[in-house]
Amino acid sequence: MNTHAIRAIYRFEMARTFRTLLESILSPVLSTSLYFIVFGAAIGSRMGDVDGVGYGAFIIPGLVMLSLLNESVSNASFGIYLPKWSGTIYELLSAPVSTTEILFGYVGAAATKSLMLGTLILITARFFVPYEIVHPFWMGCFLVLTALSFSLFGFIIGIWADSFQKLQVIPLLVLTPLTFLGGAFYSISMLPPVWQKLALFNPVVYLISGMRWSFYGVSDVNIAVSTAAIFGFLALCIVLIAWIFRTGYKLKA
């Protein structure tokens, strides 16, 4: 394996992040802090417990997942779209660098940035809401798996998109609504029976439920089902990327 190529791509992407630190890291942390202030400290102090957990603490896993999904997709999609837009992607494709090495470089950098952001959000939450993590190992696993899965998904979006506007279509019109409707701010057990069944068709429900279980030991969906859903999505993204590089979809035009 060409570790020099992986390191070069990874370092280039990480350097771009630190050059735009305000937009890449500080802006999402500040935006999430507003949720903690409004929903956690202000509204949460006037609401009862949800599944035995204070409301302010209850929404932390959902907010972490909301930021993780959006940032993973945005970082990975922009990272691969920029060389495609500028034409430098052809130099990369003609270089002695394999598909796996390209993925390790771009997706690894995007996942790293998302994990940095998720960690900062958890630290920030301490200033507003007291919380505990019952299963820290599984919390770390869910963070890593989600960051990797949606960074791969963002990589696919970056290849599919043919304009900067299209990069925002999926995050804004699909991921954000699914996250808000996936139990980020409530338990789906609070919904009417019909809506509870419909909510199970939302894939983000399984991600948030698994993350919340790792924090407090409570979940809307069985933890085994949540884990299987993440691995299934990860496998699907890998298959799609393998097909893209094999066929040259949106790369050889």
C-alpha positions as CSV (number, residue, x, y, z in Angstrom):
1,M,0.0,0.0,0.0
2,N,1.2,3.5,-0.9
3,T,1.3,5.1,2.5
4,H,3.0,8.2,1.1
5,A,0.0,8.9,-1.1
6,I,-2.4,8.4,1.7
7,R,-0.4,10.6,4.0
8,A,-0.2,13.4,1.3
9,I,-3.9,13.4,0.6
10,Y,-4.8,13.2,4.4
11,R,-2.4,16.1,5.3
12,F,-3.6,18.3,2.4
13,E,-7.2,17.9,3.5
14,M,-6.4,18.4,7.2
15,A,-4.4,21.5,6.3
16,R,-7.4,22.9,4.5
17,T,-9.5,22.5,7.6
18,F,-7.0,24.4,9.8
19,R,-6.8,27.2,7.2
20,T,-10.5,27.6,7.6
21,L,-10.8,26.8,11.3
22,L,-13.6,29.3,11.9
23,E,-15.9,27.8,9.3
24,S,-14.9,24.2,9.7
25,I,-14.8,23.8,13.5
26,L,-15.9,26.9,15.5
27,S,-19.0,27.7,13.5
28,P,-20.7,24.3,14.0
29,V,-19.7,24.2,17.7
30,L,-21.2,27.7,18.3
31,S,-24.4,26.7,16.4
32,T,-24.8,23.5,18.5
33,S,-24.1,25.6,21.6
34,L,-27.3,27.6,20.8
35,Y,-29.3,24.4,20.9
36,F,-27.9,23.6,24.4
37,I,-28.7,27.1,25.6
38,V,-32.3,27.1,24.2
39,F,-33.4,23.5,24.5
40,G,-31.1,22.3,27.3
41,A,-30.7,25.2,29.8
42,A,-33.8,27.2,29.0
43,I,-36.5,24.8,28.0
44,G,-35.0,21.7,29.5
45,S,-35.1,23.1,33.0
46,R,-38.9,23.5,32.7
47,M,-39.6,20.0,31.3
48,G,-39.7,16.6,32.9
49,D,-37.6,13.6,32.3
50,V,-37.7,11.6,29.1
51,D,-37.1,7.9,29.7
52,G,-35.7,8.7,33.1
53,V,-33.2,11.2,31.7
54,G,-33.3,15.0,32.1
55,Y,-34.4,16.7,28.8
56,G,-31.3,18.7,28.5
57,A,-29.1,15.6,28.7
58,F,-31.5,13.6,26.6
59,I,-31.0,15.7,23.5
60,I,-27.2,15.6,23.6
61,P,-26.8,12.3,21.6
62,G,-29.2,13.7,19.0
63,L,-27.3,17.0,18.7
64,V,-24.0,15.2,18.4
65,M,-25.4,12.9,15.7
66,L,-26.9,15.9,13.9
67,S,-23.5,17.7,13.7
68,L,-21.7,14.5,12.9
69,L,-23.9,13.5,10.0
70,N,-23.9,17.0,8.4
71,E,-20.2,17.6,8.9
72,S,-19.1,14.2,7.7
73,V,-21.1,14.6,4.5
74,S,-20.1,18.2,3.9
75,N,-16.3,17.6,4.5
76,A,-16.1,14.5,2.3
77,S,-18.2,15.8,-0.5
78,F,-16.4,19.1,-0.8
79,G,-13.0,17.4,-0.4
80,I,-13.5,15.3,-3.5
81,Y,-15.6,17.7,-5.5
82,L,-13.0,20.5,-5.4
83,P,-10.3,18.5,-7.3
84,K,-13.1,17.3,-9.7
85,W,-14.2,20.9,-10.3
86,S,-10.7,22.2,-10.8
87,G,-9.6,19.2,-13.0
88,T,-6.8,18.1,-10.7
89,I,-8.7,14.8,-10.1
90,Y,-7.3,13.5,-13.4
91,E,-3.8,13.9,-12.1
92,L,-4.8,11.8,-9.1
93,L,-6.5,9.1,-11.2
94,S,-3.5,8.8,-13.5
95,A,-1.0,8.6,-10.6
96,P,0.1,5.2,-9.2
97,V,-2.5,5.5,-6.4
98,S,-5.2,2.9,-5.9
99,T,-8.9,3.5,-5.2
100,T,-8.4,2.2,-1.6
101,E,-5.6,4.7,-1.0
102,I,-7.7,7.6,-2.4
103,L,-10.5,6.6,0.0
104,F,-8.2,6.3,3.0
105,G,-6.9,9.8,2.3
106,Y,-10.1,11.7,1.7
107,V,-12.5,9.7,3.8
108,G,-10.0,9.4,6.7
109,A,-9.5,13.2,6.8
110,A,-13.3,13.9,6.6
111,A,-14.0,11.4,9.4
112,T,-11.1,12.8,11.5
113,K,-12.6,16.3,11.2
114,S,-16.0,15.1,12.1
115,L,-14.7,13.2,15.2
116,M,-12.9,16.3,16.3
117,L,-16.1,18.3,16.0
118,G,-18.1,15.6,17.9
119,T,-15.6,15.6,20.7
120,L,-15.6,19.4,21.0
121,I,-19.5,19.4,21.1
122,L,-19.4,16.8,23.9
123,I,-16.9,19.1,25.8
124,T,-19.1,22.1,25.1
125,A,-22.2,20.4,26.4
126,R,-20.5,20.0,29.8
127,F,-20.8,23.8,30.3
128,F,-24.6,23.7,29.8
129,V,-25.9,20.3,30.8
130,P,-24.7,17.6,33.2
131,Y,-24.6,14.2,31.6
132,E,-23.0,10.8,31.9
133,I,-21.8,8.1,29.5
134,V,-22.8,4.6,30.6
135,H,-21.0,2.8,27.7
136,P,-18.1,5.0,26.7
137,F,-16.5,2.3,24.5
138,W,-19.7,1.8,22.5
139,M,-20.2,5.6,22.3
140,G,-16.7,5.8,20.7
141,C,-17.6,3.0,18.3
142,F,-20.8,4.7,17.2
143,L,-19.0,7.9,16.7
144,V,-16.3,6.3,14.5
145,L,-18.7,4.1,12.5
146,T,-21.1,7.0,11.9
147,A,-18.3,9.4,10.9
148,L,-16.8,6.8,8.5
149,S,-20.2,5.8,7.0
150,F,-21.3,9.3,6.3
151,S,-17.9,10.4,5.1
152,L,-18.2,7.6,2.5
153,F,-21.7,8.8,1.7
154,G,-20.4,12.4,1.3
155,F,-17.6,11.1,-1.0
156,I,-20.4,9.6,-3.2
157,I,-22.3,12.9,-3.2
158,G,-19.1,14.8,-4.1
159,I,-18.6,12.6,-7.2
160,W,-22.3,12.8,-8.1
161,A,-22.6,16.6,-7.8
162,D,-21.8,18.7,-10.8
163,S,-22.2,22.1,-9.1
164,F,-21.5,23.6,-5.7
165,Q,-25.3,24.0,-5.2
166,K,-25.9,20.2,-5.5
167,L,-23.4,19.6,-2.7
168,Q,-26.0,21.1,-0.3
169,V,-29.1,19.4,-1.7
170,I,-28.7,16.1,0.2
171,P,-27.6,17.6,3.6
172,L,-30.2,20.3,3.6
173,L,-33.2,18.6,2.0
174,V,-32.7,15.0,3.2
175,L,-30.3,14.6,6.2
176,T,-31.3,17.5,8.3
177,P,-35.1,16.7,8.1
178,L,-34.5,13.0,8.7
179,T,-32.4,13.9,11.8
180,F,-35.0,16.2,13.3
181,L,-37.7,13.6,12.6
182,G,-35.5,10.8,13.8
183,G,-35.8,11.4,17.6
184,A,-33.0,14.0,18.1
185,F,-35.2,16.0,20.4
186,Y,-37.7,13.4,21.5
187,S,-38.3,9.7,22.0
188,I,-40.3,8.1,19.2
189,S,-42.3,6.3,22.0
190,M,-43.9,9.7,22.6
191,L,-45.5,9.6,19.2
192,P,-48.9,8.1,18.3
193,P,-48.7,4.4,17.4
194,V,-49.0,5.0,13.6
195,W,-46.2,7.5,13.6
196,Q,-44.1,5.2,15.7
197,K,-44.3,2.6,13.0
198,L,-43.6,5.2,10.2
199,A,-40.6,6.5,12.2
200,L,-38.9,3.1,11.9
201,F,-38.5,3.6,8.2
202,N,-36.3,6.6,9.0
203,P,-32.7,5.2,9.0
204,V,-31.5,8.1,11.3
205,V,-33.7,6.7,14.1
206,Y,-31.4,3.7,14.5
207,L,-28.2,5.9,14.6
208,I,-29.6,8.3,17.3
209,S,-31.1,5.4,19.2
210,G,-27.8,3.6,19.3
211,M,-25.9,6.7,20.4
212,R,-28.5,7.4,23.1
213,W,-28.1,3.9,24.4
214,S,-24.4,4.3,24.7
215,F,-25.0,7.4,26.8
216,Y,-27.8,6.4,29.1
217,G,-28.6,2.8,28.4
218,V,-32.1,3.6,27.0
219,S,-33.1,3.4,23.3
220,D,-36.1,3.4,21.0
221,V,-34.7,0.5,19.0
222,N,-32.8,-2.6,20.0
223,I,-29.0,-1.9,20.1
224,A,-28.3,-4.9,17.9
225,V,-30.6,-3.5,15.2
226,S,-29.0,-0.1,15.4
227,T,-25.5,-1.6,15.0
228,A,-26.6,-3.8,12.1
229,A,-28.1,-0.7,10.4
230,I,-24.8,1.2,10.7
231,F,-22.8,-1.7,9.3
232,G,-25.3,-2.2,6.5
233,F,-25.1,1.5,5.4
234,L,-21.3,1.3,5.6
235,A,-21.3,-1.8,3.3
236,L,-23.7,-0.1,0.9
237,C,-21.5,3.0,0.6
238,I,-18.4,0.8,0.0
239,V,-20.2,-1.1,-2.8
240,L,-21.4,2.1,-4.5
241,I,-17.9,3.6,-4.4
242,A,-16.4,0.4,-5.8
243,W,-18.9,0.6,-8.7
244,I,-18.1,4.3,-9.3
245,F,-14.4,3.7,-9.7
246,R,-14.9,0.6,-11.7
247,T,-17.2,2.3,-14.2
248,G,-15.7,5.8,-14.0
249,Y,-19.1,7.3,-13.3
250,K,-18.8,11.2,-13.3
251,L,-15.0,10.8,-13.4
252,K,-14.1,9.9,-17.0
253,A,-16.3,12.4,-18.7
